[in-house]
Amino acid sequence: MQDTAAKLIGAGCATIALAGCGAGIGIVFGSLITAVARNPSLTKQLFSYSILGFALTEAIALFTLMVVFLILFAM
């Protein structure tokens, strides 16, 4: 019983990182909008940078989900 409770608490604590990833994605695209509003001629380059930032932030979220599922189902 205690092992199950510990797994659930650990998985819940690990999912806190998903909120940070959501905030990070919001910051990336909010900064893109601000940068394009300041200099519209760099839209293409700024968009490619923002997609890179989105992909890296989303990768952290996927790694977090992988850890959560490992905690729940592999241990």
C-alpha atoms as one frame of an Amber mdcrd trajectory, in Angstrom:
protein
   0.000   0.000   0.000   2.772   2.440   0.865   4.621   1.635  -2.343   1.562
   2.519  -4.405   1.067   5.753  -2.510   4.717   6.685  -2.963   4.500   6.012
  -6.706   1.415   8.180  -7.059   2.926  11.018  -5.040   6.157  10.826  -7.057
   4.279  10.847 -10.350   2.208  13.813  -9.208   5.303  15.740  -8.211   6.947
  14.943 -11.544   3.991  16.340 -13.490   4.606  19.780 -11.973   7.263  20.190
 -14.656   4.523  20.121 -17.296   3.171  23.421 -15.979   6.625  24.924 -16.402
   6.805  23.634 -19.958   3.445  25.178 -20.746   4.615  28.498 -19.364   7.841
  28.192 -21.353   5.959  27.642 -24.598   3.820  30.670 -23.844   6.919  32.773
 -23.225   8.509  31.602 -26.490   5.548  32.579 -28.644   4.818  35.736 -26.661
   8.381  36.839 -27.287   7.955  35.995 -30.975   4.948  38.300 -31.215   6.834
  41.084 -29.464   9.897  40.676 -31.688   7.859  40.621 -34.902   5.983  43.727
 -33.785   9.309  45.502 -33.291  10.959  44.354 -36.516   8.615  42.771 -39.090
  11.384  42.289 -41.655  12.942  39.502 -39.554   9.749  37.450 -39.300  11.089
  34.388 -41.121  14.292  34.136 -39.059  12.495  34.830 -35.784   9.872  32.204
 -36.562  12.535  29.553 -37.150  14.148  30.439 -33.829  10.819  30.250 -32.053
  10.068  26.836 -33.553  13.443  25.636 -32.270  12.615  26.986 -28.808   9.199
  25.347 -28.950  10.701  21.995 -29.937  13.252  22.054 -27.139  10.650  23.039
 -24.566   8.263  20.375 -25.804  11.062  17.796 -25.595  11.389  18.565 -21.889
   7.654  17.937 -21.514   7.930  14.607 -23.321  10.856  13.551 -21.140   8.794
  14.478 -18.094   5.920  12.316 -19.266   8.344   9.469 -19.903   9.628   9.737
 -16.323   6.073   9.815 -14.960   5.128   6.678 -16.854   8.321   4.976 -15.727
   7.486   5.797 -12.129   3.932   4.533 -12.471   4.373   1.402 -14.530   7.998
   0.221 -14.376   8.779   0.415 -10.695
